[in-house]
Amino acid sequence: MRYRQLTTGTLALGVLLLIDVLRVWLPGIITIFGQAASTPAELMGAFALGWFVLAMGAPAVVRRVGARPVTVVAAVALAVARLALTAAPGGRTQLWLATAGLLAGLVWLVGVAADTDRPVPGLALGFAVNAAVHAVLDTVDLVWRGDWVAWLLSAVAVAVFLAGTAQAGQRGGAGNALAGPADATAGPGGGRAWLLAGPALLLAGMVALSPALARTGMSYLVAGDGVARSPLFGLAPVPVAVAGFLCAALTRPPSGWGRAYGPVALLGGAVLFALDRGDLLLPAILLAAVGLGACLALTDDASQPAIDTASAGTAGGTSASRRGYAVAAGMLVFALGAVGYYSAYDLGYPNAAVPVVVAVLIAAMAFTARPVVHRLPGPFPPLRAAAAVTALALLAPVLADEVPVASNRDGPPERLTVVAYNIRMGFGLDGRFDLNGLAQVVDRQRPDVVLLSEVDRAWLLNGGHDTLDLLSDRLGMPYVFGPAADPVWGDAVLSRWPVRDPRTLPLAAVGAPTGAQALAVTLDLGDGVRTAVVSTHLQPPPGKGPVVQARAVADFATRYAAGRPLVVGGDLNTEPGDEAFAEFTKAGLVDALAAARPLATSPADDPRQQIDHIFVSPGLTPGDPVAPHSTASDHLPVAVTLTLPPR
């Protein structure tokens, strides 16, 4: 029992470290390897998949060399890469460190699979602890913090992981560390559970155990009108999801047709998530969490007692190889699912089927698994383990910063400072997640209103952060969010003044793959003074300008303003003199940055294109237009101070 406790704890810690590496490696494919969207999506996909395909050769290495030496070497490589990433080096160094850590983590999983026939408790605890820690850290990884606390916690996790790996090798090796298949000390089962490790990781990160998605789902419930707002206790669903997942995963599943509850719940959660509706995110998360845990429990075959080293021969080696190939194949499914789902936003094909297909795979594998007829003593008392991790997750809503409510008690101002910024999911030119850099360049302008483009609130591909809420906290400004590509990707307005009557207009794609919208809000400045603001990010079709979208936004904005002062801004992907640019001036709007032209904003390190703009109605007088320098995104922000018309 002690050996199984050690194996479970070490597996959970290793999964935690591997997910940390993935949260750096996945966005690095776009922000570093992708070189600011200049690399074809197909090439980025091939780069991503190649490492998982390479890992398919690891079981042959394990069979030839032996599980334990491979596991130890891979564990050391994973630990070194994870610690090195804590320095957040940026650039290609960061990408290749994360790639080395990923490959080491995949090989480590294969090595562990050879010696472990009951991985479900360790996998479940690893997934759940990762979600709880990510929530407590407000969806910002230790990797990106870089302070002494990050170094301390990372070092402790790495040290305990390596100590557990070494101790497990000593206890399980029995002098056969290099004996190849004869060193297998696990029973013949576990292959099905290992196969589901990758698909389960994908759905856990995308839906079931995503703190950022939980907070985003809460933000849609504030008013229920399809527009998201700053929520109170936005992380409250996380401990519920964690508790449901762990209780389902670590307790004995029901018999008979009662075993179907997990597969049915998982499929239901995946379908709700695939519907791309913000108001359905919370039920999707809770159903998927319980369903995923129950499906893992169905594959937790404890009906076969472990065999000792003396009796482990060719059959044991064959089972170990099968488990190794199973986990490698499962992680390849993870990569295929992630690449297939997120590349759709560049290539323009439907992607809603991806999470559903992965859920069908997990559900089918779980429901057809052999029923557990005799469960060995668990590695930890299940309810005690679930309670401990849930208690950790409960800290998240307690510790979360709440943005102050906007107020107009001082009465209408004479001027408004407006900033428009494409924040590229929060990643700077060097590929680092740079919230502080974004907040600093915006805050230096002392803005009253901030219009944000390329806002990511939970994409696993980008690390699973809620970038909008994190920036809102740092700037002390409540937000309103308009979904574009899906409920967690779009545009936002942050305001120091109360916001009324938010509306969002989906824009026709006209050949552009990524979705677009226009978010309109009304600022209540006090004493009956109101100003309309519209935030948008136009997506030009291949080889053309975003004329159709520009015309739609200009018409929507002027109708929404209904004669009130109006501000329209964002990444418009058009330059002065272009036909799309002219759609705004034809609608009677004024280029608020005209006095500073040419005012290039992209790329941030060598600006050559004027594609970020602010337009205003004639009653507003623009002054001091600037594009302050920063490499916290691939665009520069634009800012202008507007004098309001006399009352």
N, C-alpha and C positions, 0 to 999 in steps of 0.2 A: 504493500500500500504506500509506503514511503517513496518507493521508486516511482510509482505512478503520480504521486503528488509532485515530485521533483520534475518529472517529464511534463506534466500539465503546466506547471508554473513556468518552466523554461520555454515551452512552446508558446504560451501566451505572451511572454516578454519578447520573444523573437518576432511574433506576428506584429506586436506593437512597433518594434523598430522597423520592420519591413514596410508597414503602412506609412511611417514617418518618411522613409526614403521615397516611397511612391508619391507622397504629397509634394515633394520637390521635383522628382523626375518627370511626372506627367505634365505639369505646366512648362517645364524646361523644353519639352518637345516643340512647343509653340513659340515661346518667348526667346529661346536661345537657338535651338536647332532650326526653328522656323524662320528666324531672322525677320521679325516684324512683317509676317505674311508674304514675304518674297519667295518662300520655298513652297513648291506644290504640295497640296494636301496628300497626294498619293505617296510622295517621297517621305513625308513625315510619318504616314501610317506604316510604310515599310520599315523605317527606322525603329518605330515603336515595337512592331511585331517581331522584328528580327531577333531581339534579345530573348523573347519568350520561346521562339523556335529553337534558338541555340541551347536553351536550358533543357530541351527535350533530350539532349545527349547526356545529361547528368546521371540518369539511372544506370547507363552503361558504365560510367566511371565509378559509380558507387559499387556496382556488382564486381568490378575488376579490382578495385583498391580496398573496398570495405566501407561500411557506412560511417563508422565513427571517426576515422581520420578525415574523411571528406567533410563530415558535419562540423568538426572542430575548426578546420581551416576556413570553411565558408563562414562559420559564426564569427571568427576573428575578423575576416574581411568585412562582413556586414557591420560589425561593431565599430571598426576603424572608419569606415565610410560614413556611418551615422554621426560619429563624433566630429569628423572633419566638416560635415555639412552644417554643424552648429555654428561654425564661423561664418556661414552664409557668404562664401567667397564671390558668388556671382560669375557670370560669363561662362566660357567653355569649361573652366575648372570645375564649376558647380555642376554642369551637365555631366561631365565624365565621372566625377565622384559619385553622383547619384546613379549613373548607369552601372558603375562598379558595384555599388551597394545593392542595386536591384538584382543584378546577376548573382551576386553572392547570396542574397536572400533566397532566390529561387533554388540555387544549388543546396543551400542549407535545408530548405523545406523537403527536397528530395531525400537528403540524408536522414532527416528526422523521420520521414515516412517509412524508410526501410526498417527502422527499429520501433515503430509505434503503430499498433493496430487499433488504438482507440483515441483518435485525435480530437473528437468533438468537444470534450471539456476544455482543452487548451485553446482550440480555435475560438470557441464561444467566448471564453474569458478574454482572449486577446482582442476580439472585435468589440466587446462591451467596454473593456477598460479604455481602449482607444477612443471610443465615442465619449465616455465620461470625461476623460482628460481633455479632449478637444473642446468639449462644452465648458469645462471649468476654465480653460485658457481663452474663452470667448472666441473660439474657432480660429485662433492664431497658433500655429505650431511652435513648439520650443525651438525648432530650427531657425525660425525667423526672428526670434526675440533677441538672441545674442547677448543677454545680460548674464550676470553671475548665477542667477537662479536657473536659467536655461542650461548653463554649463553644468551646474551641480546636479540637477535632476537627470540630465542626459547621461552624465558620468555614472551616477548611481544605477540607472537602468542598464547601461552597458556592462557595468561591473557585475551586477547580479546575474545578468544573462550569461556572461562568460563563465562565471563561477558555477552556475547551474549546468551549463553545457559540459564543463570539465568533470563535475561530480557525477553527472549522469553517465558519462563515458566510463568513469572508474567503476561505478556500481554495475553497469550493464555489460561491460566488456569482458570480464572473466578471463582476461589474458588473450583475447582473440581480436584485438583491435585491427589486425591486418588480415584476418582470416576470410575476407570476402563474404560469401553467402552464409558461411558457418557461424558468423557472429550475430545472426538475427536472434533476438530474444523475444520477439513479439509473436503472437499467434497469426493464423492465416487470414484473419479478417481485416477490416479497415479500409479496403480499397475504395469502396463506394463513398465513404465519408471524405477521404482525401480527394477524390475526384470533384466533390462539391466545394472544396475549399476556395477555389478561384471564383466560380459563379456566386457563391455566398458572399465573398469579399466584395464583388461588384455591386450586388444589390444592397449590401449593408452600407457601402460608401455612397451610393446614389440615392437611396431611399430610406431603408429601414433604420439605420443608426447614424443619420446625418444631422448633427446639431444645427448647421446652417439652414438646412431645409426645414427643420422644425420651427426655427425662428421666423423664417420666411412664411411658412404656413400660418403661424400666429398673426403675422402682420396683415394677412389678407382678411382676417376675421374681424378687424376693427370696425369696418363699416359694411363689408359684404357687397361691394359694388364693383369688384374686379380690379380695384386699385389698392395697393398695399400702403400701409402707414406704420409709423414707429409704434411697436406694441409695448405693453408692459409685461414683464415676466415672459419674454419671448422664448426662453429656453425651458420653460416649465414642462413641455412634452417630453424632453429628453429622458429624465429619470423614469417616466412611465414606459417609454419605449425600451429602455435598457432593462428595466425590471421584467417586462413582459417577455422580452427576448431570452433573458437568462433563465427565468422560471420555466419557459417552454423547452429550452435547450438542455437544461440540467436535471430535469425530472423525467420519470418514466412516462412514455407516451401511452395513451389509452389503447385498448385492444379493439379488434374488429373494425367496423366502419368508423369508429371514433377516431381512428388514425388519420382520417381524411381531413380533420379540422385544420391541420397545419398547411397542407398543400392548398386547400381552398382559400384560407386566409391569405397566404402568400400570393396566389393568383389574383385575388381581389385587390390587394394592395398594389400590385404591379399594374393592373388595369386602371385603377384610379390615378396612379401616377402618370400613366401614358396618356390620359385624357387632357393633360396640360391645362388644368384649371387650378388656380391658386386656392380656391375654397375647398378643394378636395385633397390638398397636400397632407393635412393632419390625419384624416382617416387612412390615407394611403400609407403614411409612416407607421401608424400603430398596427394596422393589419399586417403589413409586411414584416414588422419586427417580430410579432408573435408567430406569424406563419413561418418565417425563416428559422427561428429558434426551434419550432416544433419539427420542421423538416430535418434539421440537423440531428435532433434527438432520434428520429426514426432510423437514421443511418448509424447510430452509435451502438454497434454490435458488440455487446459485452457477454455474448453467450459462449464465447470460446475463452477458456483460461489461457493465460500466457504460458508459453513453453520455455523450458530452460535451455541453456546453451548446449548441453550435452545431447539433447534430442533434436536440436535444430540442424537440419541437413539440407538436402537439395530442395525439399518442399518449402522449407522456411525461406531459402534464398529466392525461390520463385515468387513467393508471396511478397517478399520485400521489394523485388523488382517491379511487381505489378503495382504496388502502392506508390513506388517512385514515379513510374510512368503515369499513374493516375493523377498525382498532384501536379506533375508537370503539364499534363493535358488540361487539367482544370484551370491552371494559371494562364494557359494559352487561351482558354475560353474567356477568362477575365480580360485579356488584352484585346481579343477579337470583339468582345462586347463593348468595351470602352471606346476603341477606335471606331467601330461601326456606328455607335450612338452619336459620338460627338463630331465625327467628320462629316456627318450629314449637314451640320450648320455651315460647312464650307462648300460641300459638293451639291447640296440641294435635293437630296432624296428623303423620303419619309423615314423617321427613326423611331416612331412610337412603338413599333413591334419589338424592338430590341429587349427592353426590360421584361416584356411579357414572355418572349421566347426563352429568356434565361430563367424566368420563374417557372415556366412549363418544364424545362429541363430538370430543375431542382425538385419540383413537385413530383414528377414522374419517377425520378431516381429514389426519392424518399418513400413514396407510397408503395413502390414495388420492392423495397428492401425487406429482408427477412425479419419478421417480428422478433423483438428481443424477448427471449423466454427466461433468461436468468441474468440479472444485472449484478455484476461484481460490485463490491464496495466502491463508492465514488472516490475520486482523488481528493475532493473537498466535500464537506456536507453541502449539497446543492443550494438549499435555501440560505445558508450562512454566506456562501460566496455571492449569491445574487443580492443579498441584503447589503453586503459590504460595497459592492460596485455601485449599487443603486444609491447608497448614501453618498458616495463620491459624486455621482451625477447630480444629486440634490443640491450640492454646493453651487452648481452653475447658475440657476435662476436667483439664488441668494446673493452671489457675488457680482452678478452682471450689472454693469453701469446702465442707468436709465437716463435718457436724454431729457433735459428740462423742457417743459411745455412752452411753446412760443407764446409771446404776449404782445399786445398792442397798447398796453396801459399808458405808455408815454405819449401816445397820440401820433398822428401821421408825421413821418420824417420829411425833410426837404429833399433828400437825395437817397438813392438806392445804389449800392454797389453790386454788380452782377458779375459772376464768374461762370464761364462755360468750359468744361474740361472733359476730354475723352481719357479715362483713367486706365484703360487696357487691363481690366480685371484686377488692378492693384499692383501689377508687375512692372518694374522699371526696365530701362533699356538693357541693364545688365542681367535681367532675369530674376532679380530678387523681389520678394514680396515686400513692397516699400510703402506701407501705410503712413509712416511718419513723414516720408518725403512728400507724399501727396498732400497730407494735412498741412504741412508747413508752407508749401508754396501757395495753397489756397488761403490759409489763415493770414498770411502776410498782406493780402489784399483787403482784409477786414470786410469780408462780404456780408451782404444782407441776404442774398439769394445765390445758390450754387446749382447749376445745371450740369448733370453728369451723364456721360455716354459710356457704353461698354461696361455696364455695371453687372457684375457676377455675384450671385448670392448663395450658390450651393453647388456649382458644377464640380464633380469629382475630378474632372480633367484639370481644373485650376486649383486643386488642393482642398476643395470643400469649405472655403471661407465665405462668410457673409460680409463681403467688402463694404456694402452700403451701410450696414449697421455699425461696423467698425469705424468708418469715416464719420458717420453721424455722431458717434461718441466723442471722437477726437475734436470735432469742430463744435460740439455742443449745439447742434442744429437738428431738429426733427426732420423727417423725410417723408416724401410721398414717392412711390415707385410705380412705374408703368411697364408691364411686361411686353416684350417684343418677340424674341425668338421662342421663349417659353416662359413659365411663371417665375423663373429665377434669373432671367437675363433680360436686360432692357435699359431704360433710362430713368433718371430720378431728378427730383427737385428737393433741395434742402433750403429751409427758410427760417430766419429769426422771427418772422412775423407769422401769425396764424394763417393757415391755408384753408380755403373753402372750395367746395364744388369741384373736386378733381374729376377729370374725364380723360379717357384714353381713346385714341383712334388708331386701329390697326391700318397699316399702309400696304397697298398692293405691292407684291414682290417684283412684278414686271421683269422677271428673269434673274433677280438677285437672290442668292440662296438664303442669306440670313434674314430673319424677320425684322421688321421695323415698325415703329409706332410714333405717335405724337402724344405727349402727356401735357394736358392743360390744367392749370390751377389758378385760383384767385387769391391774391394776398390781401388780407384784411389789415389795413394800416391804421385803423381807428377813425373814429368820427365820420364813418361812412365813406372813407376814401379807400378805393380798391384798385388793384392793378392786376392785369392778366399776364400770366407767364406760361410759355410753351417750351418744353424741352423735347428734342428729337435727335435722331441719328439716321441720316438718310443713307440708303444702300444703293449705289448705282448698279444698274445691270451691266453685264460684260461689254466693255468697249463703248459705253454710252454714259451720259450724265443722268443724275436722278431727277429728271425733269418732271415726270409724272408724280413722284412722291413730293417734290418741292411744291408743285401746284396744289396738291391735296392738303399739305400742311399749311400753306399760306391761306387757303380758303377756310380751313378748319379754325385756324387761329383768329382770323378777323371776325368770323361769325361768333366764336366763343367770347371774344372781347366785347362785342356789342357796343362799340364806341368808347369803352374804357381804355386807359393807357395799356399798351401791349408790348411785351418783350418776347422775342422768339430767338432761341439760341441752341447751339450744339455743334457736333461734328456733322457738317452738311455735305461733305465730299464734293464740293463744287467751288470754283474760284471766281473772283470778280470778273465780269465779262462773259461768263458762261451762261447758257440758256437757263439752266436750273437756278442760278443766282438771280437772274432777272425776274423769275417768277415771284420772288419776294418783293422786289422793288415795284413790279407792276401791281402788286396788291396794296401799294401805298406805304410800304414799310421803308425805313431808312437804315442804311448801313451804319451801325453805331461805331464801327472801327475805321471809318473812312479817313479820319484825320491822321491815322498812323500808317496808312497804306504806303508801301507793301508791308504786310504784317504776316509773315510766314509762320506756320505752326507745326509743320510736319516735314521730315522726322525731327524729333526733339533735339538730337545732337547736331544736326545740320539742316535747319529749317529751309525748305525750298517751296513748299506748297502752302497756299492760303486756303485752307479748307475748313477751319473752325471759325464760326461767325456768331455775331449777335445783331439782330435786327430789332428796331423799335418803331413804335408809332410816332407820327410827327409831333405830338404833344410832349414827348420826352426829349430832353436835351442831353446828348451824350458828351462826356468829357473824360480826359485822361485814359484813353484806350491803351492797353499794354498786353504783351504776351510774355510774362515773366519766364526766365530760363529755369528749366528743371529737367532732369532725366528720370524722374519718378514714373513717367509713362513714355510712350513713343510719340505722344503729342505734347505741345505746349498748351497751357491754359490761356484763355483770353479773358480780360477783365475790363470793365468800363463802369464809370460812375454816372448815373442818370439823375438829372434834376427833374423833379416832378412838376407838372403844370401847377400854376398858382390856384389855390382853392377860392 
